[in-house]
């Protein structure tokens, strides 16, 4: 790399120890992982501080940053973190030679999760570096010390969690205030729930109406018809009504972490009324939720509103299930839409026909052609970025040559003190210019990597299509879960359906 690189390494302050062994730092690709677990930290400088330290380390070592994985507001006790999963995918696909973190607990606080990660790292010959603890996984001692540190990190986390949980349960059992949302019908006064006169009368009306009509739909309709609003001045829905009917707070109890404890606040509902309500809710069927495979998937093609499951009774008191447009006016009242409803059997049949059409060779060929054109466009952007990267690298090489020439000129015996000051000034200018160019190169490489991840592969798409046509609609729960894994939304029109699949970035239309 020349004398400029040697000089920058000699002036680095207290650098961490090297990995061990000789590395080709110009091609040694690293992933920087940053994480904070609370919103307060996100607003502070924790992420910036982590990124700054890791970048300084990479600059000192001469490593090339492949990607920076930023995890904001995520706990280290689980691996269900999007950037963490992206990091795993990159190291498995051979894009990384090392993972670098500021502290060990930024990556994981779980011993089992870290053990699994260690196996993955060893399998793919990827190193692990933690700046704070100065761990080096190239040695047996480094691996052992790493596991020991993680054991204590997990122990501290679990003990803290247990202590907090025990304290909160104890406080709840004594009727003490633990915070949280004050139930509708009460106001919080000096950490005690006191009945709110207006809301208390609405809660009493909800219980009375439900026991009379035996229907949350009828209760909701009555409240909205009479202009009775929620605490946020919005219309009522069945879910809010059901939450109130099941809440033991109106008996003078307090619910905490699934347990119900006696409390000192004033009850709103009598024990007899509450017990009758719970008995009625247990015997009352709620089939529309469990029999709605397209719940939260359908949108109205006329107005774009969500289509919600509902039902009506015919003359023989049999239920007819359908999805209805949930469009509302600015006042919160339902508004008639061009596409009012679609029955469960009709939408299931239309979706099944759409999947069969999707699997036809002509359709697959059409999708494949569009994917090819899409990838050509993405590849053109990647090629343009790579061209710009090469230009910047050429400029960086030119600066390196100029730095070498200035270093060589410093050895000339006839130079005066003024000449040496001028040369040092030029070297400093070149160093700054080189740093700026390297920053641009890193940014362009990051953009190119992001673009490459958007390239589509037809093989997994064919697998998704195969899964779609083999779905068993008789298993409602499994069918619904599979649909949500494959589809973001289905827009319903009178004569067509528009699918927004998760695996292609454009909608697919089915006329039928």
ZIURBEL-V180051 format. One record per residue. N is the residue number from 1. RES is the residue in one letter. PHI is phi in whole degrees, 0 to 359 (999 if undefined). OMEGA is omega in whole degrees, 0 to 359 (* if undefined). NEAR is the number of other ideal C-beta (glycine too) atoms within 12 Angstrom. Layout:
BEGIN
n->[N;N]
res->[RES;RES]
phi->[PHI;PHI]
omega->[OMEGA;OMEGA]
near->[NEAR;NEAR]
END
This chain:
BEGIN
n->[1;2;3;4;5;6;7;8;9;10;11;12;13;14;15;16;17;18;19;20;21;22;23;24;25;26;27;28;29;30;31;32;33;34;35;36;37;38;39;40;41;42;43;44;45;46;47;48;49;50;51;52;53;54;55;56;57;58;59;60;61;62;63;64;65;66;67;68;69;70;71;72;73;74;75;76;77;78;79;80;81;82;83;84;85;86;87;88;89;90;91;92;93;94;95;96;97;98;99;100;101;102;103;104;105;106;107;108;109;110;111;112;113;114;115;116;117;118;119;120;121;122;123;124;125;126;127;128;129;130;131;132;133;134;135;136;137;138;139;140;141;142;143;144;145;146;147;148;149;150;151;152;153;154;155;156;157;158;159;160;161;162;163;164;165;166;167;168;169;170;171;172;173;174;175;176;177;178;179;180;181;182;183;184;185;186;187;188;189;190;191;192;193;194;195;196;197;198;199;200;201;202;203;204;205;206;207;208;209;210;211;212;213;214;215;216;217;218;219;220;221;222;223;224;225;226;227;228;229;230;231;232;233;234;235;236;237;238;239;240;241;242;243;244;245;246;247;248;249;250;251;252;253;254;255;256;257;258;259;260;261;262;263;264;265;266;267;268;269;270;271;272;273;274;275;276;277;278;279;280;281;282;283;284;285;286;287;288;289;290;291;292;293;294;295;296;297;298;299;300;301;302;303;304;305;306;307;308;309;310;311;312;313;314;315;316;317;318;319;320;321;322;323;324;325;326;327;328;329;330;331;332;333;334;335;336;337;338;339;340;341;342;343;344;345;346;347;348;349;350;351;352;353;354;355;356;357;358;359;360;361;362;363;364;365;366;367;368;369;370;371;372;373;374;375;376;377;378;379;380;381;382;383;384;385;386;387;388;389;390;391;392;393;394;395;396;397;398;399;400;401;402;403;404;405;406;407;408;409;410;411;412;413;414;415;416;417;418;419;420;421;422;423;424;425;426;427;428;429;430;431;432;433;434;435;436;437;438;439;440;441;442;443;444;445;446;447;448;449;450;451;452;453;454;455;456;457;458;459;460;461;462;463;464;465;466;467;468;469;470;471;472;473;474;475;476;477;478;479;480;481;482;483;484;485;486;487;488;489;490;491;492;493;494;495;496;497;498;499;500;501;502;503;504;505;506;507;508;509;510;511;512]
res->[X;X;X;X;X;X;X;X;X;X;X;X;X;X;X;X;X;X;X;X;X;X;X;X;X;X;X;X;X;X;X;X;X;X;X;X;X;X;X;X;X;X;X;X;X;X;X;X;X;X;X;X;X;X;X;X;X;X;X;X;X;X;X;X;X;X;X;X;X;X;X;X;X;X;X;X;X;X;X;X;X;X;X;X;X;X;X;X;X;X;X;X;X;X;X;X;X;X;X;X;X;X;X;X;X;X;X;X;X;X;X;X;X;X;X;X;X;X;X;X;X;X;X;X;X;X;X;X;X;X;X;X;X;X;X;X;X;X;X;X;X;X;X;X;X;X;X;X;X;X;X;X;X;X;X;X;X;X;X;X;X;X;X;X;X;X;X;X;X;X;X;X;X;X;X;X;X;X;X;X;X;X;X;X;X;X;X;X;X;X;X;X;X;X;X;X;X;X;X;X;X;X;X;X;X;X;X;X;X;X;X;X;X;X;X;X;X;X;X;X;X;X;X;X;X;X;X;X;X;X;X;X;X;X;X;X;X;X;X;X;X;X;X;X;X;X;X;X;X;X;X;X;X;X;X;X;X;X;X;X;X;X;X;X;X;X;X;X;X;X;X;X;X;X;X;X;X;X;X;X;X;X;X;X;X;X;X;X;X;X;X;X;X;X;X;X;X;X;X;X;X;X;X;X;X;X;X;X;X;X;X;X;X;X;X;X;X;X;X;X;X;X;X;X;X;X;X;X;X;X;X;X;X;X;X;X;X;X;X;X;X;X;X;X;X;X;X;X;X;X;X;X;X;X;X;X;X;X;X;X;X;X;X;X;X;X;X;X;X;X;X;X;X;X;X;X;X;X;X;X;X;X;X;X;X;X;X;X;X;X;X;X;X;X;X;X;X;X;X;X;X;X;X;X;X;X;X;X;X;X;X;X;X;X;X;X;X;X;X;X;X;X;X;X;X;X;X;X;X;X;X;X;X;X;X;X;X;X;X;X;X;X;X;X;X;X;X;X;X;X;X;X;X;X;X;X;X;X;X;X;X;X;X;X;X;X;X;X;X;X;X;X;X;X;X;X;X;X;X;X;X;X;X;X;X;X;X;X;X;X;X;X;X;X;X;X;X;X;X;X;X;X;X;X;X;X;X;X;X;X;X;X]
phi->[999;96;290;300;293;298;295;296;287;289;266;294;266;44;289;295;293;290;293;108;87;272;240;277;296;293;246;279;267;233;246;263;249;241;208;230;251;227;299;296;293;299;286;277;246;299;295;297;294;299;297;297;296;294;293;298;298;295;296;296;280;80;279;264;278;284;199;244;258;253;247;257;71;241;280;276;276;221;264;280;235;301;288;296;294;295;298;299;298;293;288;291;272;79;271;233;253;199;248;236;230;285;226;301;286;293;274;197;248;255;296;296;296;289;301;298;296;300;299;297;298;294;298;256;55;250;273;229;231;239;293;295;274;56;279;224;280;279;241;296;296;298;297;295;297;297;293;297;297;290;301;290;295;291;299;297;296;292;293;297;297;296;297;296;298;297;296;294;295;297;298;296;294;265;75;270;283;247;87;98;281;287;300;301;110;231;234;267;237;52;63;226;279;241;302;263;305;294;292;300;294;290;300;299;296;297;296;297;293;295;295;280;268;59;211;289;295;295;297;298;299;296;298;292;295;273;75;276;252;283;300;269;63;242;287;277;225;297;295;295;299;295;299;293;296;264;279;287;300;286;267;93;254;228;261;218;53;82;253;248;239;298;224;261;283;285;292;254;246;286;299;296;295;295;296;300;296;293;297;291;293;292;271;279;286;232;287;292;286;283;254;245;294;255;299;67;248;269;232;282;287;279;238;85;283;291;257;257;290;206;204;219;256;272;296;267;66;272;273;248;264;205;255;242;292;260;296;227;280;297;276;93;274;300;236;294;237;301;254;284;199;213;289;306;299;295;291;297;293;294;293;299;296;297;296;296;294;298;279;293;307;295;293;298;294;297;295;297;297;292;296;300;295;298;295;298;296;295;297;297;294;295;298;295;296;297;296;295;298;297;297;293;295;296;296;293;296;297;296;299;297;295;297;299;295;294;298;296;291;293;277;292;285;272;292;272;297;296;300;295;297;296;296;297;296;296;298;294;297;294;296;296;298;295;298;295;294;297;296;295;299;300;297;294;296;297;296;295;296;297;296;295;286;270;297;259;241;288;297;296;295;296;294;297;297;299;293;296;283;260;295;258;287;290;270;299;295;296;296;295;297;294;300;291;285;261;234;273;213;236;265;260;239;302;239;205;236;243;258;252;285;282;255;225;276;236;286;242;259;233;273;169]
omega->[177;185;180;179;179;182;181;180;180;183;179;184;174;182;175;181;180;183;187;184;180;180;171;188;181;181;180;187;182;173;180;181;180;179;165;189;181;179;180;179;181;182;180;185;183;180;180;180;178;182;181;181;181;179;178;179;180;178;179;182;182;181;177;181;178;182;174;184;186;182;184;175;181;179;178;181;180;178;179;178;186;182;176;178;177;177;179;180;181;181;178;180;174;181;185;172;179;172;181;176;177;179;183;185;173;183;181;174;182;181;181;179;181;175;178;178;180;178;179;179;180;180;184;177;179;182;178;182;174;187;185;182;180;177;180;185;177;179;179;179;178;178;182;180;179;180;179;180;181;177;180;177;179;179;180;181;182;179;178;180;179;181;181;180;180;180;182;178;179;179;180;181;179;180;181;186;178;181;180;182;177;182;175;184;182;167;181;179;180;176;176;179;176;180;175;190;182;183;179;180;179;178;179;179;180;180;181;181;181;179;180;184;184;184;174;178;180;178;179;181;181;181;182;179;181;177;179;186;175;179;180;177;178;179;177;170;186;182;180;178;181;178;179;182;183;188;180;179;183;174;186;178;178;181;180;178;177;179;180;182;174;182;185;182;186;177;175;184;179;179;181;180;181;180;178;180;181;178;180;179;179;182;183;180;175;186;187;177;183;181;183;182;184;179;181;177;187;172;182;179;181;185;178;180;176;175;186;178;177;178;174;181;175;184;180;179;174;183;174;185;181;172;182;177;184;182;178;178;179;179;180;181;178;180;179;182;180;177;187;185;174;185;178;182;183;183;178;179;181;179;178;177;179;179;178;178;180;182;180;182;181;179;179;179;179;178;180;179;180;177;178;179;178;180;178;178;179;181;177;177;179;180;179;178;179;177;178;178;180;178;179;178;177;178;179;177;179;178;179;178;179;177;178;181;178;177;179;182;179;180;181;187;187;182;176;178;179;179;181;177;179;181;178;177;178;178;179;178;180;179;179;180;179;178;180;180;179;177;178;179;180;180;180;178;177;178;179;178;178;179;181;179;178;177;184;179;184;185;178;179;176;177;177;179;178;178;182;183;180;180;180;183;179;174;190;182;179;179;180;180;179;178;181;177;184;193;171;180;170;179;187;172;180;186;180;174;175;182;169;181;179;189;170;188;179;181;177;184;175;179;180;*]
near->[21;25;24;33;26;16;22;28;19;12;15;19;11;12;20;25;19;23;29;17;12;9;21;15;25;18;14;26;32;38;41;41;45;39;39;31;23;16;12;12;22;20;13;14;15;26;30;20;20;35;28;19;29;38;27;25;34;33;28;25;33;28;34;32;37;35;34;33;38;28;33;25;20;30;24;34;26;19;27;16;30;18;28;35;20;26;39;31;20;32;32;20;19;14;28;36;32;41;43;48;39;33;29;38;33;43;44;41;32;27;26;18;26;36;20;18;34;28;16;26;30;17;14;23;16;33;35;42;43;35;34;22;27;27;37;26;31;25;18;12;15;25;23;16;21;35;26;19;27;35;22;19;30;26;18;18;24;18;14;16;17;14;14;16;18;15;17;23;21;18;22;26;20;17;21;21;21;25;13;18;16;23;34;33;35;32;22;19;14;9;18;18;32;20;28;22;14;18;27;26;18;32;39;26;27;41;36;22;30;36;28;17;21;19;25;34;30;21;34;30;23;23;33;25;15;15;15;28;20;26;21;12;11;17;27;35;24;30;18;28;35;25;24;39;37;27;33;29;33;39;30;27;27;35;24;27;18;9;17;21;26;20;29;17;32;21;29;35;34;17;16;14;25;31;19;21;36;24;16;24;25;13;11;22;15;20;16;27;22;16;28;30;35;40;28;21;34;41;32;31;26;21;23;20;27;24;37;31;35;32;27;18;14;10;7;7;9;10;20;24;31;28;38;33;29;30;26;22;14;9;13;21;18;23;19;17;25;17;30;24;29;35;23;30;18;23;34;32;17;30;37;28;21;34;34;20;27;35;26;17;13;12;26;26;16;20;30;22;15;22;28;18;16;24;23;16;19;24;20;17;22;25;17;18;26;22;16;22;27;18;18;26;24;16;22;31;22;18;30;28;19;25;33;23;21;30;25;17;21;22;14;14;9;9;17;11;9;10;17;20;14;17;25;21;15;23;30;20;18;31;29;18;23;32;21;18;26;34;20;22;29;31;21;27;29;26;23;30;30;21;23;25;20;20;23;29;19;23;14;18;28;24;17;31;31;18;26;35;25;19;30;19;25;12;16;25;18;17;30;27;18;26;37;22;18;34;36;23;27;38;33;40;27;19;13;21;38;28;37;21;32;23;27;30;19;18;22;35;23;28;15;22]
END
